[in-house]
Amino acid sequence: MEKIISLTDIWIQFSDTPILQGLNLDVIKGESLVIVGSSGCGKTVLLKTILGLIPITKGHISLFGEQVNGTSKNKIMELRSRVGMVFQSSALFDSLTVWENVGFYYLNHTDMTEQQIRSAVREILAEMGMENFENLLPEQLSGGMKKRISIARALISKPEIIFYDEPTTGLDPIMADSITKLIIDMRKKYKTTSITVTHDIKLASRISDRIALIDNGTITEIGTFEELRQNSKNQLIKSFLIAEEAK
């Protein structure tokens, strides 16, 4: 099994506050890994660390077999171009239309014509169920629509890895189910490796190959949903699973 991401003995500290403390994690090419943990435990920090956006105090990060920490800015930018990111807040540019948001990567990093970019945008929007929305502004969209646009923007360049940061937070149950199904469908279509940070155990149970728990700055448990359901003694994991079983 090919390791597409590898983190070894990762330490991160903000001022005098330790965030990650000797974290180790390997992500296998093609898998869907879900990261869970209490608020402020470092889940989103972990995603940003993999991309070289947050410097580490100690340890080693490998992305696509290439070292991230200590490498050149150009090399990090090259590695990042192979990763898509769906932000918790969707993070759309308010002053840009839907097509400009979705086509942002091509508009700013390629020599493609506007016609070519618009064609690519229409194609990915159709897959999101968002046809005929390309000329709207983000303020004209619902929360669920913004999330779909954010996923379209992350997928348009056909990344090898995609990060989802709390993709269903703030959505009503029906829309959360819709986004969950979309994530599953897009993984089947694009065969991407994914890491998803979430508090939504229903989402975690449906999309994960493995679930990893961050606690006290490190991965304390990792396994399939069923393995954790049967064997975990961690109170946080148990509370998640009990909430899911009660639905």
C-alpha positions, -999 to 999 in steps of 0.1 A, spaced: 0 0 0 14 34 -11 17 60 16 6 93 0 10 113 33 33 104 62 38 124 94 64 113 119 68 127 154 51 160 146 53 187 173 36 221 170 35 248 196 18 282 195 36 306 219 38 284 250 8 262 241 15 228 227 -10 218 199 4 186 184 28 165 205 46 137 188 18 129 163 23 100 138 0 93 109 2 75 75 -25 80 49 -28 54 22 -33 64 -14 -70 62 -23 -84 60 12 -109 82 30 -96 91 64 -117 110 89 -102 130 118 -122 135 149 -115 151 183 -127 177 207 -127 214 197 -93 230 197 -74 197 196 -56 205 164 -76 189 137 -76 218 113 -40 227 123 -31 192 111 -44 198 76 -26 232 74 6 215 86 5 189 59 3 217 33 33 235 49 11 265 60 21 260 97 57 254 106 65 224 128 87 225 159 99 190 153 93 160 131 90 150 94 62 155 69 61 136 36 36 145 8 36 124 -24 69 110 -12 84 145 -10 96 162 22 75 192 31 93 207 61 125 225 52 119 224 14 118 253 -10 87 276 -14 85 266 -50 85 229 -42 58 234 -15 37 253 -40 40 225 -65 29 199 -39 0 221 -28 -12 223 -65 -20 186 -63 -43 191 -32 -78 205 -31 -92 221 0 -129 226 11 -130 251 39 -154 250 68 -168 285 59 -167 277 22 -144 307 19 -158 320 -14 -147 354 -27 -176 377 -21 -168 400 -51 -165 371 -76 -192 353 -94 -197 315 -90 -178 308 -122 -149 331 -112 -148 314 -78 -148 279 -92 -124 288 -120 -101 307 -97 -72 283 -101 -73 282 -138 -78 320 -140 -47 327 -119 -24 298 -126 -29 288 -163 -30 302 -198 -64 288 -205 -88 311 -223 -120 324 -205 -141 302 -229 -121 271 -219 -124 279 -182 -161 286 -184 -165 252 -201 -147 234 -174 -167 253 -147 -200 244 -163 -190 207 -164 -181 206 -127 -211 227 -117 -233 202 -135 -218 174 -114 -226 194 -83 -262 199 -94 -256 236 -98 -262 243 -134 -272 278 -144 -258 294 -112 -225 305 -127 -232 342 -129 -246 346 -93 -227 361 -64 -220 341 -32 -245 364 -13 -273 350 -35 -266 314 -25 -278 293 5 -253 277 28 -256 243 11 -251 259 -23 -220 277 -11 -207 243 1 -213 227 -33 -195 256 -50 -166 252 -26 -164 215 -35 -165 223 -72 -136 248 -68 -116 222 -50 -122 194 -75 -120 214 -108 -82 209 -111 -86 172 -104 -64 170 -73 -49 138 -61 -58 146 -25 -88 166 -11 -92 180 24 -126 186 38 -128 208 69 -161 203 87 -181 200 54 -215 196 70 -212 221 99 -240 247 99 -262 227 75 -296 214 82 -299 175 83 -314 173 48 -286 194 33 -260 176 54 -271 143 39 -270 158 4 -234 170 9 -224 136 24 -238 119 -7 -220 143 -29 -187 136 -12 -192 99 -17 -202 103 -53 -172 126 -61 -148 101 -45 -161 73 -66 -158 95 -98 -124 111 -91 -107 83 -71 -91 109 -48 -75 104 -14 -94 124 12 -89 136 48 -121 149 64 -122 168 97 -156 166 113 -178 165 144 -205 148 124 -204 111 133 -231 103 108 -208 117 80 -178 99 95 -196 66 95 -207 69 59 -175 82 42 -146 68 62 -123 39 55 -106 47 88 -113 71 117 -85 87 137 -89 104 170 -67 133 181 -64 136 218 -37 154 239 -19 164 207 -15 129 191 -34 101 174 -47 80 203 -70 56 183 -73 47 146 -94 21 129 -126 15 109 -159 27 122 -169 -8 132 -136 -15 150 -139 16 171 -176 10 178 -167 -25 192 -134 -19 209 -129 18 218 -128 27 254 -122 64 247 -151 85 261 -151 109 232 -153 81 206 -180 64 227 -201 95 229 -199 100 191 -209 64 185 -237 64 210 -251 96 194 -250 79 160 -267 46 172 -294 67 189 -305 82 156 
